[in-house]
Amino acid sequence: MKWKQRKEGAEAPYIPAGPFKLRLPFLHYRFEWPDYVQGLFMCAVDLGAITLLADHLGMPFEVGLAIVILNGFMYLLHHLLGDPVIPGWITPAIPLIVLFVEQFPEGPERIYALIAFQMSLGILSILLGVTGLAKKVVNFVPNAIKSGIILGAGIGAITSIFEKGGKFDVFPYTIAICIGFCFYLVFSKHFEALKVKGKGWALIGNLGILPAILLAVFVAPLFGEAKWPDIQWGFSKPDFAALWSQYTIFGLGFPNWSYFLTAIPAVFATYLVVFGDVLKTKALLSESDAVRADEKVDYNADRAHMIFGGRNFIMSLIGPDITMCGPLWAAMQVVVVERFKKGKKAMNSFFGGAGSFRWGTNTGLLLLPIVSLVQPILGVAVALTLLVQGYVSVRIGVMQARSQRDLGIAGVVGAVLVIKGASMAFAAGILLCVLLYGKDWLRGEKEKLFAANEGEKVSLKEEKAS
């Protein structure tokens, strides 16, 4: 059945494939050109991963570009296999992953550690998706420890930019100006009011951090912190040969099992962040259900786990990536959901919007004019992403606490996480929970410290930042 034949209230047409629902562009969903065009430019955010790969793994630009392109094609698996999301990085966990890999010397050892980390995360996610145990595993972790892990991830993201030798030392004026502009667009009450008054302001606001990244293209050269972009024409030139011979198991061999054992605490801490994104996805899609009764959008958390778990496993083999393969790019999920809510004429099917956007980002990664435009300020793009994510993670982490004791434990866990890593953070959290709560250490206590705890809903503005 083609997309035009979808009945009122039914799902978009698909080909059954076990737990998956295969949907192909033009056949099972209408191609949405507005979302595709937006994706062409939003690929600038994806390109920011290259700076992380260069800083922490010593990768040349062309090798990092190869990983970003491979990851981009993996993004397509979600909507093609029936997961109604726009996937992205596991952004809040990037500081955790950096802390883990930097325990090892730069070179093959660090690559082995990253491969083991990403492969372990992929296997864990697949197993939890197949068995349906994801929610039970996360609920088993005390709120104080969950609060500390998320809080620590946020603080780690911020300190990584301002520490000695960090991105702020390289781009002080550009980051200061652009992060101020970015925070105004994403979190300001004043700009929120402007978006209500005019569609133009709303369009700018829905682009997330992209306007700030484009501003950096001009600000950085004006302050002498980067060169003016050398716009080139043609197609980008990723170096897959060097990637597979120097940074994967095909050239380096399989990591020793000791790397997998060392990665376990950090992998589990990262998974706590991942599960939070799964909950966000469900909440965002629920908002559109009441408005778009003409299409049933089926979100299955277990299926999502199998897809992003599979992405991480595959990427650990062909292109290990510090940003990891996450279940949600919340900023763009919000944008597409909002357009979907405007009706069938605006967006026939949610899968059309999500799929067209990701086809657009993949096209952009292959176009040299777009890649060369943002190449000089990719470090700024990463800094903006991490600072905004740090703001959101600190807020969400604090709100996970259920009592003053929880908050105190969380502060200690977060600090230990930033300084000593996930293993010591979990150990400190468990010890403090046992000492402070005794036999109730898994349950903790509830003081309704924050009224919003009961709902646990992140505001729409803050969803856009994550």
C-alpha positions in Angstrom: 0.0 0.0 0.0 1.3 3.5 -0.9 1.3 6.5 1.4 -1.7 8.1 -0.4 -3.8 5.1 0.5 -3.4 5.4 4.2 -6.8 5.2 6.0 -7.9 7.8 8.6 -6.3 6.9 12.0 -4.1 4.1 10.6 -0.3 3.8 10.6 1.7 4.8 7.6 2.1 1.9 5.2 5.0 -0.5 5.9 6.4 -3.9 5.1 6.4 -6.2 8.2 9.8 -7.5 9.1 9.6 -9.1 12.6 9.8 -6.4 15.2 10.5 -3.8 12.5 8.3 -2.0 10.1 10.1 -1.2 6.8 9.2 2.1 5.2 10.7 3.4 2.0 10.7 7.0 0.7 8.1 8.0 -2.0 6.5 4.6 -1.6 5.4 4.4 2.1 5.8 8.1 3.0 5.6 11.4 1.1 9.0 13.2 0.8 8.8 16.4 2.7 11.0 19.0 1.0 11.0 21.7 3.8 12.5 19.1 6.2 15.0 18.0 3.6 16.2 21.5 3.0 16.5 22.2 6.7 18.6 19.0 7.0 21.0 20.2 4.4 22.2 23.0 6.7 21.7 21.2 10.0 24.4 18.7 9.0 26.8 21.4 10.4 26.0 20.1 13.8 26.9 16.5 12.8 30.2 17.8 11.5 31.1 19.1 15.0 31.9 15.5 15.9 35.1 15.8 13.8 36.7 18.1 16.3 36.1 15.7 19.2 37.6 12.9 17.1 40.6 15.1 16.3 41.1 16.3 19.9 40.9 13.0 21.7 41.9 10.4 19.1 44.2 12.5 16.9 42.2 11.8 13.8 42.8 13.8 10.6 39.8 15.8 9.3 39.1 13.4 6.3 39.1 10.4 8.6 36.7 12.1 11.0 34.5 13.0 8.1 34.4 9.4 7.1 33.0 8.5 10.5 30.4 11.3 10.4 29.2 10.1 7.0 28.9 6.5 8.2 27.1 7.6 11.3 24.8 9.7 9.1 23.7 6.7 7.0 23.2 4.7 10.3 20.7 7.5 11.3 18.5 6.5 8.4 17.9 3.1 10.0 15.5 4.5 12.6 12.7 5.8 10.3 13.3 3.1 7.7 12.8 0.3 10.3 9.7 1.9 12.0 11.2 4.1 14.8 9.5 7.5 14.6 12.5 9.6 15.7 15.2 11.8 14.5 18.3 10.2 16.1 21.5 11.9 17.1 24.4 11.8 19.5 24.3 10.8 23.1 25.3 14.4 23.8 25.1 14.4 27.7 27.4 11.4 27.8 30.2 12.8 25.7 32.1 14.0 28.8 31.7 10.5 30.4 33.1 8.9 27.2 36.0 11.4 27.0 36.9 10.8 30.7 36.9 7.1 30.0 39.1 7.1 26.8 41.6 9.6 28.2 42.5 7.0 30.9 44.5 5.3 28.1 47.4 6.7 26.1 46.6 8.3 22.7 47.1 5.8 19.9 46.0 2.2 19.5 45.2 1.7 23.2 42.7 4.6 23.2 41.1 3.3 20.0 40.8 -0.2 21.6 39.1 1.4 24.6 36.6 3.3 22.5 35.8 0.2 20.4 35.2 -1.8 23.6 33.0 1.0 25.0 30.8 1.4 22.0 30.5 -2.3 21.3 29.5 -3.0 25.0 26.9 -0.2 24.8 25.5 -1.6 21.6 25.3 -5.2 23.0 23.7 -4.0 26.3 21.1 -1.9 24.4 20.2 -4.8 22.1 19.8 -7.2 24.9 17.6 -4.8 26.9 15.5 -4.2 23.8 15.1 -7.9 23.0 14.2 -8.8 26.6 12.2 -5.7 27.4 14.1 -5.2 30.6 15.2 -1.6 29.9 12.9 0.2 32.3 13.4 -2.3 35.1 17.2 -1.9 35.0 17.0 1.9 35.2 14.4 1.9 38.0 16.8 -0.3 40.0 19.3 2.6 40.3 18.7 4.9 43.3 17.5 8.4 42.4 20.5 10.0 44.1 23.0 8.2 41.9 21.0 8.9 38.7 20.9 12.5 39.7 24.6 12.5 40.3 25.5 10.9 37.0 23.4 13.4 35.0 24.6 16.3 37.1 28.2 15.2 36.7 27.8 14.8 32.9 26.6 18.4 32.7 29.4 19.8 34.8 31.9 17.7 32.8 30.6 19.2 29.6 31.1 22.7 30.8 34.5 22.2 32.4 35.8 20.5 29.2 35.3 23.8 27.4 36.8 26.2 30.1 39.6 24.0 31.3 43.2 25.0 30.5 43.8 24.2 26.8 40.0 23.9 26.2 38.0 25.4 23.3 37.5 28.7 25.2 41.2 29.3 25.2 41.2 29.0 21.4 38.0 30.9 20.6 37.3 33.1 23.7 35.4 36.0 21.9 33.6 33.7 19.5 32.3 31.3 22.1 31.4 34.2 24.5 29.4 36.0 21.8 27.8 32.9 20.2 26.9 31.1 23.4 25.2 34.3 24.6 23.2 34.4 21.4 22.5 30.7 21.6 21.2 30.9 25.2 19.0 33.8 24.2 17.4 31.9 21.4 16.9 28.7 23.3 16.2 29.6 26.9 15.2 33.3 27.0 11.8 34.3 28.2 12.0 37.4 26.0 12.7 35.4 22.8 10.0 32.9 23.8 7.5 35.8 23.7 8.8 36.9 20.3 8.2 33.4 18.8 4.6 33.6 19.8 4.2 36.9 18.1 5.8 36.1 14.7 6.4 33.1 12.5 9.8 34.4 11.5 11.0 34.4 15.1 9.5 30.9 15.6 11.4 29.6 12.6 14.7 30.9 13.9 14.0 29.5 17.3 13.2 26.1 15.9 16.6 25.8 14.3 18.2 25.2 17.7 21.9 26.1 17.8 22.3 26.4 14.0 21.9 30.3 14.0 24.7 30.5 16.6 26.9 28.3 14.5 26.4 30.4 11.4 27.1 33.5 13.4 30.4 32.0 14.4 31.4 31.7 10.8 31.6 35.5 10.7 32.5 36.3 14.3 35.6 34.0 14.5 37.4 35.6 11.5 36.6 39.1 12.7 38.3 38.5 16.0 41.2 36.6 14.4 40.3 33.3 16.0 39.7 31.4 12.7 40.2 31.9 9.0 37.5 33.0 6.7 36.0 29.8 5.1 37.5 28.8 1.8 34.3 27.7 0.0 35.1 24.8 -2.3 32.8 23.1 -4.9 32.3 19.5 -5.5 31.9 16.6 -3.1 33.5 16.0 0.2 36.4 13.6 0.4 36.2 11.2 3.4 39.2 8.9 3.9 37.6 5.5 4.5 40.9 3.6 3.7 42.8 5.3 6.6 39.8 4.9 8.9 39.6 1.2 8.5 43.4 0.5 8.5 44.3 2.7 11.5 41.2 3.1 13.7 39.1 -0.1 13.5 39.5 -3.8 14.3 40.2 -4.5 10.6 43.6 -2.8 10.9 44.3 -2.9 14.7 42.8 -6.3 15.6 40.2 -7.0 18.3 40.6 -5.3 21.7 41.7 -7.3 24.7 38.9 -8.3 27.1 40.4 -6.1 29.8 39.2 -3.1 27.9 35.6 -4.4 28.0 35.8 -5.0 31.8 37.2 -1.5 32.4 34.4 0.0 30.3 31.5 -1.5 32.2 30.8 1.3 34.8 31.1 4.1 32.2 28.9 2.1 29.8 26.2 1.7 32.4 26.4 5.5 33.3 26.0 6.3 29.6 23.0 4.0 29.4 21.2 5.9 32.2 21.5 9.0 30.0 20.3 7.0 26.9 17.2 5.8 28.7 16.3 9.4 29.6 16.3 10.2 25.9 13.9 7.2 25.3 11.5 8.7 27.8 11.8 12.1 26.2 10.9 10.6 22.8 7.7 9.0 24.2 6.7 12.3 25.8 7.2 14.4 22.7 5.3 12.0 20.4 2.4 11.9 22.9 2.0 15.6 22.5 1.1 15.1 18.8 -1.2 12.2 19.3 -4.2 14.4 20.3 -3.6 16.8 17.4 -3.0 14.3 14.6 -5.7 11.7 15.0 -5.4 10.9 11.2 -2.1 9.0 11.7 -1.3 6.4 14.4 2.4 6.9 15.3 3.7 3.7 16.8 6.7 4.2 19.1 8.1 1.0 20.7 11.0 1.5 23.2 12.2 -2.1 22.7 12.4 -1.6 18.9 14.3 1.7 19.5 16.8 -0.1 21.7 17.5 -2.7 19.1 18.0 -0.1 16.4 20.3 2.3 18.3 22.0 -0.7 19.9 22.6 -2.1 16.5 24.0 1.2 15.3 26.5 1.4 18.1 27.6 -2.2 17.5 28.1 -1.7 13.8 29.9 1.6 14.3 32.3 0.0 16.8 33.4 -2.2 14.0 33.6 0.2 11.1 34.0 3.7 12.7 34.2 4.0 16.5 32.8 7.4 17.5 33.1 9.4 20.7 29.6 10.9 20.3 28.1 7.4 20.2 24.8 6.6 18.5 21.9 7.9 20.5 18.1 7.4 20.2 17.1 11.0 19.8 18.2 14.5 18.6 15.7 16.3 20.8 16.1 19.7 19.2 15.1 18.5 15.7 12.5 16.0 17.1 10.7 19.0 18.6 10.9 21.0 15.3 9.5 18.1 13.3 6.8 17.3 15.8 5.7 20.9 15.8 5.4 20.9 12.0 3.6 17.6 12.1 1.0 19.0 14.5 0.1 21.6 11.9 -1.9 19.0 9.9 -1.8 16.6 7.0 -1.2 19.2 4.4 1.9 20.5 6.2 3.3 17.0 6.8 1.4 13.9 5.5 3.2 11.5 7.8 5.6 11.9 10.7 7.9 9.4 9.0 8.0 11.7 6.0 9.3 14.6 8.1 11.8 12.6 10.1 13.1 10.6 7.1 13.3 13.6 4.8 15.3 15.6 7.4 17.9 12.8 7.8 18.1 12.3 4.0 18.9 16.1 3.9 21.7 15.9 6.5 23.3 13.0 4.6 23.2 15.0 1.4 24.8 18.0 3.1 27.7 15.9 4.4 28.5 15.0 0.9 28.5 18.5 -0.4 31.9 20.2 -0.2 30.5 23.8 -0.2 28.6 23.1 3.1 31.4 21.2 4.7 34.1 23.8 3.8 31.8 26.7 5.0 31.8 25.4 8.6 35.1 23.6 8.8 37.0 26.6 10.4 34.6 26.9 13.3 33.8 23.2 14.1 35.5 23.7 17.4 33.0 26.4 18.2 30.1 24.2 17.1 31.2 21.5 19.6 31.6 24.1 22.4 28.1 25.4 21.8 26.7 21.9 21.8 28.4 20.9 25.0 27.6 24.2 26.9 23.9 24.1 26.0 23.8 20.4 26.9 25.7 21.1 30.2 23.0 23.7 31.1 20.2 21.2 30.4 21.9 18.2 32.1 22.6 20.2 35.3 18.9 21.2 35.4 17.6 17.7 34.8 20.2 16.1 37.1 19.2 18.3 40.0 15.5 17.6 39.4 16.1 13.9 39.6 16.8 14.3 43.4 13.9 13.5 45.7 15.3 14.9 48.9 18.0 17.1 50.4 20.0 13.9 51.1 19.6 12.8 47.5 20.9 16.2 46.3 23.9 16.1 48.6 24.8 12.6 47.4 24.3 13.7 43.8 26.7 16.6 44.3 29.4 14.2 45.6 28.8 11.6 42.8 28.8 14.3 40.1 32.1 15.7 41.4 33.8 12.3 41.7 32.5 11.4 38.2 34.2 14.5 36.7 37.5 13.9 38.5 37.8 10.1 38.8 35.4 8.6 36.3 32.3 6.4 36.4 33.7 3.5 38.5 34.6 5.7 41.5 31.3 7.7 41.1 29.2 4.6 41.3 31.2 3.3 44.3 30.9 6.6 46.1 27.1 6.8 45.3 26.4 3.3 46.6 28.5 3.8 49.8 26.7 7.1 50.6 23.3 5.7 49.9 23.9 2.8 52.2 25.4 5.0 54.9 22.5 7.6 54.7 19.5 5.4 54.0 20.5 2.0 55.5 18.2 -0.8 54.3 16.2 1.6 52.2 19.3 2.6 50.1 17.7 1.5 46.9 14.5 3.5 47.5 15.9 6.5 49.2 13.3 9.0 50.4 10.8 11.5 49.0 10.5 15.1 50.3 9.0 16.5 47.1 12.0 18.7 47.1 11.0 20.0 43.6 7.3 20.3 42.7 8.2 19.4 39.1 9.6 16.0 40.3 6.2 14.4 40.1 5.7 15.2 36.4 9.4 14.9 35.5 8.7 16.8 32.2 11.4 18.9 30.7 10.1 22.1 29.2 9.9 22.4 25.4 12.6 25.0 25.4 15.0 22.7 27.2 14.1 19.8 25.0 15.3 21.8 22.0 18.7 22.3 23.6 19.4 18.6 24.2 
